[in-house]
Amino acid sequence: MISGKAVKSLKFPNRPRKRIKVEAVFEDVPTRKATDVCKEALDQMKSIVGVAERDYWRPKEKRKSALAKTTIQVVRER
């Protein structure tokens, strides 16, 4: 149990002096960083959801008015 005394920080022997940079990659795409691949996939998913919301997930009133604007009616004159 730790009492009210200050605790000294731990010191590790043979601590590396240089910082090591680690970059993850996927086996399928070894030439690109995993963070870049994931960001691109997320951007694509956002685009797909945006199109779906805009074109398919509208409230019924908006969908009816959009269909009315795009409907072509052929009227024959007599």
Backbone as XML, in Angstrom:
<?xml version="1.0"?>
<chain id="A" units="angstrom">
  <residue number="1" name="MET">
    <atom name="N" x="0.850" y="-1.174" z="0.000"/>
    <atom name="CA" x="0.000" y="0.000" z="0.000"/>
    <atom name="C" x="0.893" y="1.234" z="0.000"/>
  </residue>
  <residue number="2" name="ILE">
    <atom name="N" x="0.542" y="2.236" z="-0.779"/>
    <atom name="CA" x="1.339" y="3.456" z="-0.892"/>
    <atom name="C" x="0.851" y="4.454" z="0.144"/>
  </residue>
  <residue number="3" name="SER">
    <atom name="N" x="1.805" y="4.982" z="0.880"/>
    <atom name="CA" x="1.443" y="5.989" z="1.879"/>
    <atom name="C" x="1.438" y="7.360" z="1.227"/>
  </residue>
  <residue number="4" name="GLY">
    <atom name="N" x="1.364" y="8.414" z="1.998"/>
    <atom name="CA" x="1.300" y="9.766" z="1.485"/>
    <atom name="C" x="2.615" y="10.259" z="0.912"/>
  </residue>
  <residue number="5" name="LYS">
    <atom name="N" x="3.649" y="9.444" z="0.902"/>
    <atom name="CA" x="4.953" y="9.869" z="0.383"/>
    <atom name="C" x="4.928" y="9.939" z="-1.142"/>
  </residue>
  <residue number="6" name="ALA">
    <atom name="N" x="5.746" y="10.809" z="-1.698"/>
    <atom name="CA" x="5.846" y="10.924" z="-3.156"/>
    <atom name="C" x="6.499" y="9.671" z="-3.725"/>
  </residue>
  <residue number="7" name="VAL">
    <atom name="N" x="5.996" y="9.211" z="-4.824"/>
    <atom name="CA" x="6.528" y="8.018" z="-5.478"/>
    <atom name="C" x="7.430" y="8.475" z="-6.613"/>
  </residue>
  <residue number="8" name="LYS">
    <atom name="N" x="8.648" y="7.950" z="-6.643"/>
    <atom name="CA" x="9.589" y="8.309" z="-7.703"/>
    <atom name="C" x="9.198" y="7.582" z="-8.983"/>
  </residue>
  <residue number="9" name="SER">
    <atom name="N" x="9.465" y="8.220" z="-10.120"/>
    <atom name="CA" x="9.160" y="7.579" z="-11.399"/>
    <atom name="C" x="10.121" y="6.425" z="-11.633"/>
  </residue>
  <residue number="10" name="LEU">
    <atom name="N" x="9.654" y="5.454" z="-12.351"/>
    <atom name="CA" x="10.473" y="4.283" z="-12.640"/>
    <atom name="C" x="11.493" y="4.619" z="-13.716"/>
  </residue>
  <residue number="11" name="LYS">
    <atom name="N" x="12.668" y="4.097" z="-13.571"/>
    <atom name="CA" x="13.701" y="4.276" z="-14.588"/>
    <atom name="C" x="14.061" y="2.915" z="-15.135"/>
  </residue>
  <residue number="12" name="PHE">
    <atom name="N" x="14.078" y="2.819" z="-16.448"/>
    <atom name="CA" x="14.370" y="1.550" z="-17.094"/>
    <atom name="C" x="15.802" y="1.554" z="-17.606"/>
  </residue>
  <residue number="13" name="PRO">
    <atom name="N" x="16.545" y="0.497" z="-17.324"/>
    <atom name="CA" x="17.919" y="0.419" z="-17.857"/>
    <atom name="C" x="17.884" y="0.161" z="-19.363"/>
  </residue>
  <residue number="14" name="ASN">
    <atom name="N" x="18.899" y="0.611" z="-20.055"/>
    <atom name="CA" x="19.036" y="0.420" z="-21.500"/>
    <atom name="C" x="17.841" y="0.972" z="-22.270"/>
  </residue>
  <residue number="15" name="ARG">
    <atom name="N" x="17.358" y="2.074" z="-21.847"/>
    <atom name="CA" x="16.218" y="2.710" z="-22.508"/>
    <atom name="C" x="16.641" y="3.206" z="-23.889"/>
  </residue>
  <residue number="16" name="PRO">
    <atom name="N" x="15.851" y="2.916" z="-24.926"/>
    <atom name="CA" x="16.248" y="3.383" z="-26.266"/>
    <atom name="C" x="16.233" y="4.908" z="-26.335"/>
  </residue>
  <residue number="17" name="ARG">
    <atom name="N" x="17.250" y="5.465" z="-26.968"/>
    <atom name="CA" x="17.360" y="6.916" z="-27.049"/>
    <atom name="C" x="16.655" y="7.471" z="-28.270"/>
  </residue>
  <residue number="18" name="LYS">
    <atom name="N" x="16.500" y="6.665" z="-29.317"/>
    <atom name="CA" x="15.837" y="7.125" z="-30.529"/>
    <atom name="C" x="14.364" y="6.736" z="-30.474"/>
  </residue>
  <residue number="19" name="ARG">
    <atom name="N" x="13.560" y="7.585" z="-31.047"/>
    <atom name="CA" x="12.151" y="7.238" z="-31.156"/>
    <atom name="C" x="11.979" y="6.324" z="-32.360"/>
  </residue>
  <residue number="20" name="ILE">
    <atom name="N" x="11.133" y="5.359" z="-32.208"/>
    <atom name="CA" x="10.883" y="4.413" z="-33.280"/>
    <atom name="C" x="9.521" y="4.730" z="-33.874"/>
  </residue>
  <residue number="21" name="LYS">
    <atom name="N" x="9.477" y="4.856" z="-35.199"/>
    <atom name="CA" x="8.218" y="5.130" z="-35.879"/>
    <atom name="C" x="7.699" y="3.821" z="-36.462"/>
  </residue>
  <residue number="22" name="VAL">
    <atom name="N" x="6.491" y="3.465" z="-36.062"/>
    <atom name="CA" x="5.882" y="2.224" z="-36.532"/>
    <atom name="C" x="4.670" y="2.585" z="-37.380"/>
  </residue>
  <residue number="23" name="GLU">
    <atom name="N" x="4.631" y="2.049" z="-38.581"/>
    <atom name="CA" x="3.493" y="2.264" z="-39.465"/>
    <atom name="C" x="2.897" y="0.916" z="-39.829"/>
  </residue>
  <residue number="24" name="ALA">
    <atom name="N" x="1.591" y="0.811" z="-39.645"/>
    <atom name="CA" x="0.896" y="-0.442" z="-39.958"/>
    <atom name="C" x="0.515" y="-0.454" z="-41.436"/>
  </residue>
  <residue number="25" name="VAL">
    <atom name="N" x="0.578" y="-1.624" z="-42.034"/>
    <atom name="CA" x="0.143" y="-1.811" z="-43.422"/>
    <atom name="C" x="-0.687" y="-3.090" z="-43.490"/>
  </residue>
  <residue number="26" name="PHE">
    <atom name="N" x="-1.549" y="-3.159" z="-44.489"/>
    <atom name="CA" x="-2.318" y="-4.368" z="-44.733"/>
    <atom name="C" x="-1.565" y="-5.239" z="-45.726"/>
  </residue>
  <residue number="27" name="GLU">
    <atom name="N" x="-1.729" y="-6.543" z="-45.613"/>
    <atom name="CA" x="-1.066" y="-7.456" z="-46.548"/>
    <atom name="C" x="-1.548" y="-7.228" z="-47.976"/>
  </residue>
  <residue number="28" name="ASP">
    <atom name="N" x="-2.832" y="-6.879" z="-48.139"/>
    <atom name="CA" x="-3.390" y="-6.659" z="-49.472"/>
    <atom name="C" x="-2.820" y="-5.419" z="-50.145"/>
  </residue>
  <residue number="29" name="VAL">
    <atom name="N" x="-2.453" y="-4.421" z="-49.343"/>
    <atom name="CA" x="-1.951" y="-3.154" z="-49.885"/>
    <atom name="C" x="-0.677" y="-2.773" z="-49.118"/>
  </residue>
  <residue number="30" name="PRO">
    <atom name="N" x="0.418" y="-3.464" z="-49.354"/>
    <atom name="CA" x="1.629" y="-3.211" z="-48.557"/>
    <atom name="C" x="2.331" y="-1.890" z="-48.867"/>
  </residue>
  <residue number="31" name="THR">
    <atom name="N" x="1.966" y="-1.239" z="-49.955"/>
    <atom name="CA" x="2.642" y="0.004" z="-50.327"/>
    <atom name="C" x="2.002" y="1.244" z="-49.714"/>
  </residue>
  <residue number="32" name="ARG">
    <atom name="N" x="0.859" y="1.080" z="-49.040"/>
    <atom name="CA" x="0.158" y="2.219" z="-48.443"/>
    <atom name="C" x="-0.029" y="2.002" z="-46.955"/>
  </residue>
  <residue number="33" name="LYS">
    <atom name="N" x="0.004" y="3.096" z="-46.187"/>
    <atom name="CA" x="-0.220" y="3.006" z="-44.749"/>
    <atom name="C" x="-1.665" y="2.599" z="-44.475"/>
  </residue>
  <residue number="34" name="ALA">
    <atom name="N" x="-1.851" y="1.832" z="-43.418"/>
    <atom name="CA" x="-3.192" y="1.365" z="-43.050"/>
    <atom name="C" x="-4.114" y="2.543" z="-42.730"/>
  </residue>
  <residue number="35" name="THR">
    <atom name="N" x="-3.586" y="3.594" z="-42.128"/>
    <atom name="CA" x="-4.426" y="4.752" z="-41.806"/>
    <atom name="C" x="-4.966" y="5.412" z="-43.068"/>
  </residue>
  <residue number="36" name="ASP">
    <atom name="N" x="-4.157" y="5.463" z="-44.123"/>
    <atom name="CA" x="-4.613" y="6.056" z="-45.384"/>
    <atom name="C" x="-5.689" y="5.187" z="-46.050"/>
  </residue>
  <residue number="37" name="VAL">
    <atom name="N" x="-5.488" y="3.876" z="-46.006"/>
    <atom name="CA" x="-6.464" y="2.953" z="-46.598"/>
    <atom name="C" x="-7.796" y="3.061" z="-45.851"/>
  </residue>
  <residue number="38" name="CYS">
    <atom name="N" x="-7.738" y="3.118" z="-44.529"/>
    <atom name="CA" x="-8.959" y="3.215" z="-43.728"/>
    <atom name="C" x="-9.668" y="4.548" z="-43.964"/>
  </residue>
  <residue number="39" name="LYS">
    <atom name="N" x="-8.902" y="5.639" z="-44.076"/>
    <atom name="CA" x="-9.515" y="6.951" z="-44.317"/>
    <atom name="C" x="-10.221" y="6.966" z="-45.673"/>
  </residue>
  <residue number="40" name="GLU">
    <atom name="N" x="-9.595" y="6.389" z="-46.684"/>
    <atom name="CA" x="-10.211" y="6.326" z="-48.009"/>
    <atom name="C" x="-11.500" y="5.497" z="-47.983"/>
  </residue>
  <residue number="41" name="ALA">
    <atom name="N" x="-11.469" y="4.368" z="-47.277"/>
    <atom name="CA" x="-12.671" y="3.519" z="-47.171"/>
    <atom name="C" x="-13.788" y="4.260" z="-46.437"/>
  </residue>
  <residue number="42" name="LEU">
    <atom name="N" x="-13.440" y="4.998" z="-45.385"/>
    <atom name="CA" x="-14.442" y="5.766" z="-44.645"/>
    <atom name="C" x="-15.049" y="6.858" z="-45.521"/>
  </residue>
  <residue number="43" name="ASP">
    <atom name="N" x="-14.223" y="7.538" z="-46.300"/>
    <atom name="CA" x="-14.733" y="8.562" z="-47.214"/>
    <atom name="C" x="-15.691" y="7.959" z="-48.243"/>
  </residue>
  <residue number="44" name="GLN">
    <atom name="N" x="-15.363" y="6.768" z="-48.758"/>
    <atom name="CA" x="-16.246" y="6.094" z="-49.713"/>
    <atom name="C" x="-17.567" y="5.720" z="-49.072"/>
  </residue>
  <residue number="45" name="MET">
    <atom name="N" x="-17.522" y="5.235" z="-47.820"/>
    <atom name="CA" x="-18.757" y="4.874" z="-47.119"/>
    <atom name="C" x="-19.624" y="6.102" z="-46.862"/>
  </residue>
  <residue number="46" name="LYS">
    <atom name="N" x="-18.986" y="7.229" z="-46.492"/>
    <atom name="CA" x="-19.736" y="8.470" z="-46.279"/>
    <atom name="C" x="-20.436" y="8.900" z="-47.564"/>
  </residue>
  <residue number="47" name="SER">
    <atom name="N" x="-19.759" y="8.751" z="-48.683"/>
    <atom name="CA" x="-20.339" y="9.108" z="-49.974"/>
    <atom name="C" x="-21.536" y="8.226" z="-50.297"/>
  </residue>
  <residue number="48" name="ILE">
    <atom name="N" x="-21.412" y="6.927" z="-50.064"/>
    <atom name="CA" x="-22.503" y="5.991" z="-50.339"/>
    <atom name="C" x="-23.712" y="6.311" z="-49.464"/>
  </residue>
  <residue number="49" name="VAL">
    <atom name="N" x="-23.486" y="6.577" z="-48.197"/>
    <atom name="CA" x="-24.588" y="6.904" z="-47.287"/>
    <atom name="C" x="-25.229" y="8.232" z="-47.688"/>
  </residue>
  <residue number="50" name="GLY">
    <atom name="N" x="-24.413" y="9.191" z="-48.112"/>
    <atom name="CA" x="-24.952" y="10.474" z="-48.558"/>
    <atom name="C" x="-25.878" y="10.321" z="-49.749"/>
  </residue>
  <residue number="51" name="VAL">
    <atom name="N" x="-25.479" y="9.514" z="-50.713"/>
    <atom name="CA" x="-26.321" y="9.262" z="-51.889"/>
    <atom name="C" x="-27.600" y="8.545" z="-51.470"/>
  </residue>
  <residue number="52" name="ALA">
    <atom name="N" x="-27.480" y="7.556" z="-50.598"/>
    <atom name="CA" x="-28.663" y="6.810" z="-50.153"/>
    <atom name="C" x="-29.631" y="7.720" z="-49.408"/>
  </residue>
  <residue number="53" name="GLU">
    <atom name="N" x="-29.109" y="8.593" z="-48.540"/>
    <atom name="CA" x="-29.979" y="9.524" z="-47.814"/>
    <atom name="C" x="-30.661" y="10.491" z="-48.780"/>
  </residue>
  <residue number="54" name="ARG">
    <atom name="N" x="-29.899" y="10.990" z="-49.724"/>
    <atom name="CA" x="-30.439" y="11.978" z="-50.658"/>
    <atom name="C" x="-31.467" y="11.367" z="-51.607"/>
  </residue>
  <residue number="55" name="ASP">
    <atom name="N" x="-31.195" y="10.179" z="-52.129"/>
    <atom name="CA" x="-32.028" y="9.613" z="-53.190"/>
    <atom name="C" x="-33.059" y="8.577" z="-52.733"/>
  </residue>
  <residue number="56" name="TYR">
    <atom name="N" x="-32.842" y="7.918" z="-51.614"/>
    <atom name="CA" x="-33.711" y="6.802" z="-51.253"/>
    <atom name="C" x="-34.364" y="6.915" z="-49.874"/>
  </residue>
  <residue number="57" name="TRP">
    <atom name="N" x="-33.739" y="7.607" z="-48.935"/>
    <atom name="CA" x="-34.257" y="7.622" z="-47.574"/>
    <atom name="C" x="-34.987" y="8.918" z="-47.251"/>
  </residue>
  <residue number="58" name="ARG">
    <atom name="N" x="-35.654" y="9.475" z="-48.223"/>
    <atom name="CA" x="-36.378" y="10.721" z="-48.014"/>
    <atom name="C" x="-37.714" y="10.440" z="-47.342"/>
  </residue>
  <residue number="59" name="PRO">
    <atom name="N" x="-38.267" y="11.445" z="-46.656"/>
    <atom name="CA" x="-39.644" y="11.291" z="-46.172"/>
    <atom name="C" x="-40.585" y="11.137" z="-47.360"/>
  </residue>
  <residue number="60" name="LYS">
    <atom name="N" x="-41.744" y="10.536" z="-47.143"/>
    <atom name="CA" x="-42.674" y="10.223" z="-48.233"/>
    <atom name="C" x="-43.129" y="11.462" z="-48.998"/>
  </residue>
  <residue number="61" name="GLU">
    <atom name="N" x="-43.358" y="12.593" z="-48.311"/>
    <atom name="CA" x="-43.818" y="13.798" z="-49.022"/>
    <atom name="C" x="-42.778" y="14.251" z="-50.047"/>
  </residue>
  <residue number="62" name="LYS">
    <atom name="N" x="-41.530" y="14.269" z="-49.652"/>
    <atom name="CA" x="-40.479" y="14.701" z="-50.579"/>
    <atom name="C" x="-40.339" y="13.707" z="-51.729"/>
  </residue>
  <residue number="63" name="ARG">
    <atom name="N" x="-40.456" y="12.422" z="-51.428"/>
    <atom name="CA" x="-40.311" y="11.410" z="-52.467"/>
    <atom name="C" x="-41.421" y="11.560" z="-53.507"/>
  </residue>
  <residue number="64" name="LYS">
    <atom name="N" x="-42.653" y="11.830" z="-53.073"/>
    <atom name="CA" x="-43.760" y="11.990" z="-54.011"/>
    <atom name="C" x="-43.541" y="13.201" z="-54.902"/>
  </residue>
  <residue number="65" name="SER">
    <atom name="N" x="-43.099" y="14.307" z="-54.317"/>
    <atom name="CA" x="-42.894" y="15.497" z="-55.132"/>
    <atom name="C" x="-41.741" y="15.311" z="-56.103"/>
  </residue>
  <residue number="66" name="ALA">
    <atom name="N" x="-40.715" y="14.582" z="-55.682"/>
    <atom name="CA" x="-39.588" y="14.320" z="-56.588"/>
    <atom name="C" x="-40.032" y="13.425" z="-57.741"/>
  </residue>
  <residue number="67" name="LEU">
    <atom name="N" x="-40.880" y="12.441" z="-57.456"/>
    <atom name="CA" x="-41.372" y="11.573" z="-58.534"/>
    <atom name="C" x="-42.301" y="12.331" z="-59.468"/>
  </residue>
  <residue number="68" name="ALA">
    <atom name="N" x="-43.092" y="13.239" z="-58.919"/>
    <atom name="CA" x="-43.999" y="14.021" z="-59.755"/>
    <atom name="C" x="-43.212" y="14.894" z="-60.729"/>
  </residue>
  <residue number="69" name="LYS">
    <atom name="N" x="-42.069" y="15.384" z="-60.307"/>
    <atom name="CA" x="-41.246" y="16.234" z="-61.174"/>
    <atom name="C" x="-40.602" y="15.425" z="-62.301"/>
  </residue>
  <residue number="70" name="THR">
    <atom name="N" x="-40.351" y="14.145" z="-62.045"/>
    <atom name="CA" x="-39.638" y="13.348" z="-63.042"/>
    <atom name="C" x="-40.572" y="12.502" z="-63.904"/>
  </residue>
  <residue number="71" name="THR">
    <atom name="N" x="-41.868" y="12.509" z="-63.609"/>
    <atom name="CA" x="-42.803" y="11.696" z="-64.376"/>
    <atom name="C" x="-43.091" y="12.363" z="-65.718"/>
  </residue>
  <residue number="72" name="ILE">
    <atom name="N" x="-43.061" y="11.583" z="-66.785"/>
    <atom name="CA" x="-43.364" y="12.091" z="-68.120"/>
    <atom name="C" x="-44.749" y="11.579" z="-68.506"/>
  </residue>
  <residue number="73" name="GLN">
    <atom name="N" x="-45.600" y="12.472" z="-68.904"/>
    <atom name="CA" x="-46.937" y="12.083" z="-69.320"/>
    <atom name="C" x="-47.102" y="12.389" z="-70.802"/>
  </residue>
  <residue number="74" name="VAL">
    <atom name="N" x="-47.630" y="11.430" z="-71.525"/>
    <atom name="CA" x="-47.868" y="11.618" z="-72.953"/>
    <atom name="C" x="-49.339" y="11.953" z="-73.112"/>
  </residue>
  <residue number="75" name="VAL">
    <atom name="N" x="-49.589" y="13.106" z="-73.695"/>
    <atom name="CA" x="-50.986" y="13.546" z="-73.904"/>
    <atom name="C" x="-51.205" y="13.653" z="-75.400"/>
  </residue>
  <residue number="76" name="ARG">
    <atom name="N" x="-52.221" y="12.968" z="-75.887"/>
    <atom name="CA" x="-52.539" y="13.032" z="-77.309"/>
    <atom name="C" x="-53.614" y="14.084" z="-77.531"/>
  </residue>
  <residue number="77" name="GLU">
    <atom name="N" x="-53.370" y="14.882" z="-78.493"/>
    <atom name="CA" x="-54.377" y="15.889" z="-78.832"/>
    <atom name="C" x="-55.311" y="15.311" z="-79.882"/>
  </residue>
  <residue number="78" name="ARG">
    <atom name="N" x="-56.597" y="15.595" z="-79.760"/>
    <atom name="CA" x="-57.568" y="15.060" z="-80.720"/>
    <atom name="C" x="-58.105" y="16.138" z="-81.587"/>
  </residue>
</chain>
